[in-house]
Every structure is written in C-alpha cells, then in structure tokens.
Amino acid sequence: MSFYEDHCLPHLIKLACNIKPVRKQREKVVPLAEGRVLEVGMGPGLNIPFYDPSRVEFVWGLEPAEAMRKKAAPLLAEAPFAIEWLGLPGEEIPLDDDSADTVLLTYTLCTIPDWLTALGQMRRVLKPAGKLVFCEHGLAPDPAVRKWQQRLNPIWKKLAGGCHLNRPIPDLLEQAGFKIQSMESAYIPGPRLAAFNYWGVAA
C-alpha cells in the first residue's frame, strides 16, 4: 500500500462516511439487522452504535484493510454484542453456506472491485430466509448529474479508495440474483455527484 492509502485515506473515509446525512441513513437501515449478521465492509465500525442489541446475536465484520480495523477498535470495545473480524475482501467471505441471518451492506458496494463475485458470496452465506439490508450511493437519475459522474469517476476512484460514483445499485443486486423486497431512493444533503442513495431490503 502507498502512504496515502495506508495513512491518509482511512482518515478521509471515516470523516466522509460519518457526516450527519450519512449517519441518518445508517440510523434507518442498521436497526433492521437481526440474528447472526455479516457486515460487509465494516471499515472503522461506524454502524456499531446503530445496531439494535436486542435483535442481534453476533456480528462478523468483514474488512480487509488493517488500518480501518484499527480505527474501529474503540467502537468494538463498547459494542454490547460479540464482533469477530474477518480480514478478507468481499470476494472471499470465509464463512460456511447459510451462515448469516442478515447481510449488512452500507456504502461498500461502490468500492468492491469484483462486485458480482462478492454479491455471489453474500448470497452463498445468507440463509434462505435471510435478508440483505443495504444503503449505498450510486448512479443518479438526472442526466446532467450522471454525465458528471461518468466524467469524474476515473479520478474519483483513485482519490477515494476505489469508490465508484456511478454504479447502478438495484441493477447490480438483481444481476447477482437478489430480489429487492423494498427500496427507497433520494438525494441526501451533500455534493450531488455522490449524494444519490438507494436503501432497502433484498432477499
């Protein structure tokens, strides 16, 4: 890893992913997680305070970046439920089939290089009656915003740790075999290039 990726990027991601509009999105979706939960891309642990401990039995935190796992340490220490780190990327989930009651995916699908393989892994470990709870930013509905998303995406990816501005989140979920049960979408406060959010539940 470069100095920027190892020392600067984790700070920037933690700041960007913890602004008030994003926290409000986490408040909407994270409490839907229940049972044995796989959180993909746990990062610095920003979802931990929003879990409903009365509904959660256990959480696996999948996070390949050691620098991110270190940043999560204070929140892990305060968590009222057990959390186990899985230090691998989304394409390599080291769990048995049908292990998780919930897969939680927040502001992560934008960064996974092989999103189709990763979503296939999430399907594999999710129980047949389980659910995928998601909140992601992605491709905007307005042509003018889309145009700038497409133009700036190559530069944005380099600066933002592989994050894509323009992924069509519902299409990706459906291509991977998930069925969206409920979903909302809207711009949240912030730069419109990265502010169009999709959130809901898939099975």
SVG drawing of the C-alpha trace seen along z (x, -y; Angstrom):
<svg xmlns="http://www.w3.org/2000/svg" viewBox="-41 -20 45 44">
<polyline fill="none" stroke="black" stroke-width="0.4" points="0.0,0.0 1.1,-3.6 1.5,-6.1 -1.7,-7.8 -3.8,-4.6 -2.4,-3.4 -2.3,-6.6 -4.4,-9.3 -7.3,-7.5 -8.6,-5.8 -9.0,-9.3 -10.7,-10.8 -13.1,-7.8 -14.0,-7.9 -14.8,-11.7 -16.8,-11.4 -18.8,-8.4 -19.6,-9.9 -21.2,-13.2 -24.7,-13.9 -26.7,-12.9 -24.9,-9.6 -25.4,-8.9 -29.1,-9.5 -29.1,-6.9 -27.3,-4.4 -30.0,-5.0 -32.6,-3.9 -31.1,-0.6 -28.8,0.8 -31.5,1.5 -33.1,3.8 -30.2,6.3 -31.0,9.3 -29.7,12.6 -26.2,13.6 -25.1,10.6 -22.4,10.4 -21.4,6.7 -19.5,6.4 -17.0,3.5 -17.2,2.7 -14.5,0.1 -14.0,-2.0 -17.1,-0.5 -19.4,-3.4 -22.5,-1.2 -21.9,0.3 -23.8,-2.3 -26.9,-1.9 -27.4,1.9 -30.4,2.9 -28.6,5.1 -31.9,6.8 -32.2,8.2 -28.5,9.0 -26.9,12.3 -23.4,11.9 -21.7,9.8 -18.9,10.8 -17.1,7.7 -15.6,8.2 -12.9,5.7 -9.7,6.3 -7.9,3.0 -5.9,3.3 -5.8,-0.5 -9.6,-0.5 -9.8,2.3 -7.5,0.3 -9.7,-2.7 -12.8,-0.6 -11.1,0.6 -12.8,-2.0 -16.3,-1.3 -15.7,2.5 -14.7,2.2 -18.1,0.6 -20.3,2.9 -22.9,4.7 -22.6,7.9 -19.8,10.0 -18.0,9.0 -15.4,11.1 -13.2,9.6 -12.8,11.3 -9.8,9.7 -10.6,10.6 -12.3,8.8 -15.9,9.2 -14.9,11.6 -13.6,14.0 -16.0,14.4 -14.7,17.2 -18.0,18.4 -20.0,21.6 -23.0,21.6 -26.3,20.4 -24.4,18.9 -25.9,15.4 -29.4,14.3 -28.6,10.8 -26.0,9.4 -25.5,5.6 -24.1,3.6 -23.6,-0.2 -21.5,-2.4 -19.4,0.6 -20.7,1.9 -19.2,-1.2 -15.7,-0.1 -15.6,3.7 -13.7,4.4 -15.5,7.7 -18.9,6.8 -20.6,9.8 -18.4,12.3 -18.8,10.5 -22.6,10.4 -22.5,14.1 -20.5,14.8 -23.1,12.8 -25.9,15.0 -24.0,18.1 -23.6,17.3 -27.1,15.8 -29.7,18.2 -32.6,19.0 -35.0,17.0 -32.4,14.3 -32.2,10.7 -29.7,8.3 -30.0,4.9 -28.4,2.2 -27.7,-1.5 -25.5,-2.7 -24.8,-5.7 -24.7,-5.3 -25.9,-6.3 -28.1,-9.4 -31.4,-9.6 -30.7,-13.1 -28.9,-13.1 -26.8,-16.2 -25.6,-14.6 -24.9,-11.2 -22.8,-13.0 -20.5,-14.4 -20.5,-11.1 -19.2,-9.3 -16.7,-12.1 -15.2,-12.2 -15.4,-8.6 -11.8,-7.6 -10.3,-10.4 -12.7,-9.9 -11.8,-6.2 -8.1,-7.0 -8.7,-9.5 -11.4,-7.7 -10.0,-4.2 -11.7,-2.6 -15.1,-4.1 -17.3,-4.4 -19.7,-7.3 -21.9,-5.7 -22.8,-2.1 -26.5,-1.3 -27.1,0.4 -30.5,2.0 -29.3,3.5 -26.2,4.9 -28.3,6.6 -30.7,8.1 -27.9,9.3 -26.4,11.2 -29.7,13.0 -31.2,10.9 -34.8,9.8 -35.5,6.4 -38.3,6.5 -38.4,2.8 -36.3,-0.2 -36.3,-3.9 -34.0,-6.3 -33.3,-10.0 -30.6,-12.7 -29.3,-13.2 -27.6,-16.5 -24.2,-16.8 -22.5,-17.1 -25.0,-15.6 -22.3,-13.6 -22.1,-11.3 -25.4,-12.0 -27.9,-9.8 -28.7,-7.0 -30.6,-3.7 -31.6,-1.9 -33.8,1.1 -34.0,4.9 -33.4,7.7 -33.7,11.5"/>
</svg>
